[in-house]
């Protein structure tokens, strides 16, 4: 578990739950390395019916409202694609 070698992580929890920590960096999105890491995790370790808690360092659901970014489609496009294709 330690030391942490990357700025993102996945932790398997009891009762088929996962804690997925994403690093959105300064671009408000995950990079391609994270995309591949989490896609591989979903395909090789997570099972149908598993649940995930997604965490990041920026609470976009709060920031989007405050900064009026509710229609900003470019934010988190890689993360959105990962969730749609691998973590559904």
ZIWOFEN-V424133 format. One record per helix or strand of 3 or more residues. SS is the DSSP state (H for helix, E for strand). FROM is the first residue (numbers start at 1). TO is the last residue. If there is no record, write none. Layout:
{{SS:FROM:TO} {SS:FROM:TO}}
//
This chain:
{{E:9:13} {E:17:21} {H:32:44} {E:51:55} {H:60:67} {H:77:85}}
//
